[in-house]
Amino acid sequence: MKELSSFGQLLGATIKIYKEKWWEFVELALLALVGAFPLVIVYVVYYLVNYSNYLGQYQGANTLLAILYFAATLLAAYFALSAIIGSCLVANDDKKMSAWQIILSTRHYFWHFLLVWLMLEALLISCGLPLVLVFKLASGNWSTLLFGSGTAFGFWLGAATVVFAMPLIWAMINYGLSFFALMEGGLQNVSALRRSRELVKGNFWSLLLRFASFAACVLALYLLTTLHLWWPSTNTVYAVWSMLMKIVLIFSNFVFLPCLIIFGRLLYKELVAMKPRTILSSAGSPLLVKIAVALGLIFWSFAWSNTINVMSSKSLMLGKMAQRDAQRLQDIRSMQAALASYYQEQGAYPEWLVMGQPLEAGGKVYLESLPSNVKVADGDCPVDYEYGYYQVASGQDYVLTYCLGVGLGDADQILLTAGEHKVGQDDLIFN
């Protein structure tokens, strides 16, 4: 039985093909970046809305941004997937293709590719859940009980990571060739997954060794870019090398994925030569795969709905915070008005105020009940925060303190920032 080429032979062939077609891969990567641009814009707008100091002006904005975020993500995914399909076509085609030709060619495979990708993604998610559970436990209250402390913690966490990562690795190796089966073998949907599994059978460890070697090379190159971290931070060489390595990391993304696709395609071709006949049962996919895909799809759907719910609930929360801030400002204005009348008739401001009690002197009531702050934690305002008051300048002035959760402003000017504020008799509270 013919054996697979060695890792060195496969890597050499991969580099040769990439050198011949590198510009086509770069064009596809740029296509993916163009598709991601609207998502970047939505994210920037979301950041400005949620971390500016005048959020109260944007009640309900996050609901719209959640919808736009979802739409922009779908657009980015479409371009990214088209770029991956195009890269597979470029790796498989001996003749050069223009970017437009590649884009037109991807349309034939897109929906089939998308369905296989969703099934494979769901399978990987479900197989990766045990690993997620391990890291969740390692960061929770059970970490010391389960993994010990010190050296023992690192050892047992590492061992658990290796053990629970195996289902994920198993799924990646067994079904990672599905895309090539779809595009080159003419198979669709579950049949592509089964064909990948069929080709891998009997060659799992050989494939694992070769893909692990490829990953090790990528990791080694990445570690080279971190050498500057060992140098003194004040060293000029550190700064120069750091900048160069950041540039290298950016451009490396244009290389690693295409090379991985080429590497996988070469292995697929060799496996097909070893198993030229496709033996596909009509019974459908194995029950375990069906369960894994179903669980993965449920998890994927839950993750997306949770993202939208979080963004939408953020809008509701900000709206309520803005309403509470408006009430706080109204409270301060009412106290300022009452204090102004008090000063005009009494000749000095009161020595102290008790929130919830009336403001009165000489039998006259200036404010029936001094307002109390809403006891809700907003932003930097603690839940037990109360309005403060103290007399200054021998009763000729005063200081009122209050706290805002989101602040006040508009698109052009920040009027009041979030956090604590102080006002006196001459300070104006904006309407």
N, C-alpha and C positions, 0 to 999 in steps of 0.2 A: 504493500500500500504506500502510495506516495506520501511523503512527509511535508509539512509546512516549511516554507523558507525560514531561515533563521531571522532573529530580530535585526541583526546588522544588515542582511540583504533587503529586508522589507524597509528599513529606515533609509537605506541608500536609494532604493527605488522611489520612495516617497519624496525625498529631497529633489531627485531628478525631475519628477513630474511637476512638483511645485515650482521649480526654477523655470520650467518651460511655460507655465500658465499662471504665474504669480499675479500679473496685472488683472486677469479675469477674476481672480479671487478678491483682489483689492476692490474692484468695481462693485462686486456683490456685497462686500463689507460696507462700503460707502452707501449702497442702497439701503442696507439695514439701518444705518445711522440716520439717513433721511427719514425713514419711517418712524424712528424713535423721537424725532424732533418735537412733534406735537405733544408727546407725553412729557417731555422735559418742560415745555411751556406750561402745561397744566400743573405740574409739580411746583414750578416756581411761583405760579399764581396762588396755589394752595398754601405754600410756605408764607407768602406775603400776607395772605388773609388771616392765617392762623397764628402768626408770630409778630405781627405789627402791633402798634399800640392804639389802634383805633378800630378795633374789631366790631364794636357795637353797631357800626354803620353797615355791616354786612350780614345781617340776620338772614339765614336761609341760603347763604352763598355756598356752603359746603355741600348741600344737597345737589345743587347744580354741578359743582366741581366733582362730586362722586360719579355722576353720570358721565361727565366729560372724561374723567380719569378712566372709566371702564371703556369708553369708546376709543380713547387714545391708546389704551393698552391693546385692544383688539387690532387697531391699525398697525401698531408697532410689531405685534405678533405676526401679522400678515406679511409685513416686509421682511422680518427676521426669518420666518419659515420659508419664504420665497428665496431668500439668500442661501439658506441651507440646501434647499432643493436644487438651486442653481449650481451650488458648489459640488453636489453629487453628480450633476450632469457634466460639469466641466471635468471632474475627475474621471468620468467614465468615457468621455468623448475624446478621440484622438485628434480631432481637428479643432482649430481655434474658433471661438464663437464671440460675437460682439455682445455687449451687455444687453442690448435690445433683443437679440436672438435668444439669449438665456432666459430673459424675463418672459418672452412669449412661450418658450418651451416649458416653463414651470407650471403654466396654467393647466396643462394636461394631467399633471400629477398632484396638483395642490390639495384637492379635497380628499383624495385617497391618502396622501401623505399626512394630512391633518388628522384624519381618523386614526391612523396607525400611531401617530405621535401621541394623541390623547389616550389611547389604550395603553401605550407603553409608559407614558407619564403616570397614569393611574396605577399601573402595576408597580412602578418604581416607588411611588409615594407609599403605597400599602406595604411594600417590602422594607421601606426605610422607617416606618413607624416605630419598630422596636428600638432603633438607634436613637430616634428622637426621645423616646421614653428614657433611655439611659442617661442622656445629657440633662433631661428634665429632673431626674432623680438626683443627679450629681450636683445640681445647683439648688436643690431644695433642702428641707429640714431633715430628710432621710439620708443625706449624703454621707455623714460620718458613720452612721449605723451600717450602711451598705458597703461603703468603700474604705472605711477607716480614715486615718489622717496621715499627713506627712507623706513619706515614701510609699506607704501602703495605699494611700488614696490614688496616687499616680499609677501604681502597678495595676490595681484592680479596675480602675476606670479604663486604662488602656486595654486590659484583657477583655472587659465587657464590650468595649468599642469594637475590637476585632471580631468577637463572637457575633454580636448583633448586627455588624455590618455585612456579614456573609450573605444573608438573604438578598440584600441590595446588590451586592457584587454578582451573585448568582443570576439575578434578573438582568443586570446590565450585559453580562457576557452572553447569556442564552438568547436574548431577544434584541441585542444591539444591532444585529445585521438585518433586521426586518426592513429597513428602508431600502437597502440594496436589493432585497428580494422583491420588493414592490416595484422598483424602477427598472431593474434588469431582468428579473424573473417573470414579470408580468402578473404577479400575484397581487391580491387586494385584501385589505382589512386583516381578519384573523388568519387567513391563509399565509400572509407574509410573516406573521409571528410564528406560525407553526413551521414554516420553511426555515426560518432562522434557528429555531430550536433543533430541527432535524440536522442542519449543517453542523451545529456546535456539538451535537451528541458524539461522544468519543474523542472530542478535541478540546474539551473545556479547559483542562489545565495548561495545554499548549497555548491556547488563546489568552488565558489569564496571565501567563508568563510574559507574553509579547505585549499585551496592553499595559501591564504593570511596568514593563521596561520603558515603554513610551512615556507613561506618566512620570516615571523616575527621571527621565531626561528633561521633561518640562519642569519638574520640581527643582532639578539641579540648576537649570538656567535661571529660574526664579530666585533661588538662594544666592546666586552670583550677584543679583541686583540688590541684595541686602547687605553686602559686605561693608558698605559705608557706615552701617549702624554700629560697627565695632570701633570706628575711628572717633577721636575727640570731636564733640559737636562744634568746637570753635575752629577746627581745621578747615582751611580753604578747600582742600581736596574733598572733604566731606560734602560741602555745599555743591561743588561742581559735579561730583560723582552722583549725588542724590538727584540732581536735575537730569543728568544723562540717563539714569536708571528709570526715572519716571517716564521719560520719552521712550525708552526701550520697552517698558511694560505696556505702554499704549499701543505701540506698533506691533508688539508680539501677538496681540489679539488678532491681528490680520494674518498671522502665520499658523498659530497652534491649531485652531479649529479646522482650517482647510487641510493641514497636514494629517490631522486625526481622521478626517473623511477619506483622504487618499489612502492612508494606512489601513483603514477598515475595508475599503473597497478592494484593495490588493488581497487582503485575507479572504474576503468573500469570493473573489475569483478563483483563488486556489482551492477553497473548500468546495466550490461548485465542480471544479475539475475532478476532485476526489469523490464527490457524490453527485454525478450528473443527473440522475433520475430523481424526481421529486415524488416522494411517497406521502401523500396527504390523505388521511382518513376522512371520511365524511361525517364522523361523529362529532366534529366541532372541536373547540379548544378544550384542554383539560379543565376539570372542575376547579382546581386550585387557581389556575390563571383567571378563570371567570370571576371567582370570589375576590381575588386580588384587584382586578380591574374595577369591579363594582365598588369595593371599599375605597379605592383610590379616587374614583369619580365622585363619590359622596364627599370625601375629604376635600377634593379640589373645589367642588361646588360650595361647600361650607366656607372654605377660605375666602372665596370671592364674595359671597354674601356677607361675611363678617367684615371684609374691607369696606364695602359700601355702607353697611350699618354703622361702622365706626365713624366714617366720614360724615354721614347724615346726622348721627347723634351728636357729633361735634358741633354741627350747626345749631341744633336745638340747645345744647349746653351754652354756647356762646350767646345765643339770643336771650336766655334766662339771665346770664351774667350781665349782659348789657342792660336788661330791665332792672336788675338789682342796683347797678351803678347809677342809673337814672334816679332811682328812689333815694340813694345815698346823697346825691347832689341836691335833690329837692329838700332833704332833711337839713343839709348844711345851709342852704339858702334860707329856709324858714328860721333856723336858729340865728343866722346873721341878722335877719330882719328884726327878730325879737330883741336881740342884744343891742341893736341900734336904737330902738325905742327906749330900752332900759337905760342906756347911757345918756340919752337926751334928757330924761327926766330925773335920773339919779345922780348924774355927774361923774359916774365911774362905772366900770364893768364889774359884775359880781366876782367874788373871790373864787368861787367854785360852782360847778353845775353837777347835778345828779340826773343822769339819763333816766327817763321814765317818770320823773317828778316834774311838777310845774315850775316855771320861772316866774317869780312874783316878788314884789317888794312894796312896803307901805300899803298893803291891802289891795294892790293892783296886780292883776295877772297878765303877764306879757305873753306867755305861752302856756296853755293848759297842761301840756305834757311834752317834755323834751323827748325827741325821737330817739329810739335805740337802733343800733346797727343790725342789719339782717345777719343772723348767726349762721352763716354759710361760708365755707372755705372757698374763696374765689381767687385763683391765681396765687399771688404771694400773700394774700390776706388770710390770716388764721381764722379758724371757725369761731373762736371766742373773742374776736376783735370787737372793741367798743369805741364809739366816738370819744375823743379826749378833749379836755378843755383846761386851760390855766390862764390866770390873769398875769399881765406883764405891764411894765411902765407905771407902777403904782396905780393900777386900775384904769389907765388911759388907753390901754390896748389889750388884746387877748390873742390866744392861739387856739384854734380848733383843729383837731387832727381827725382824718378819716382815711379810708383805704378803698381803692377801686380794683375790681377784678380784671377788667379788660381796657379801661380807659375811655377816652372820648376824643374824637377827631373826625377828619374827613380825608378824602384822597389826597389833598394838597397840604394839609397842615395837621400836626399832632397838637391838640389843645391840652389834654391831660393824659399823662401816661398811666399805665397800670401801677399799682403799689400805693404806698402811704403818701399823703399830702398834708400840708399845713396851711391854714389861712388865718389872716387877721382882719381888722376892721376895714382896711383899704384894699383887700384882695377881692377880685371879682370872680364869682363862680359862673361859668358859661352856661347859657340856657341851651 
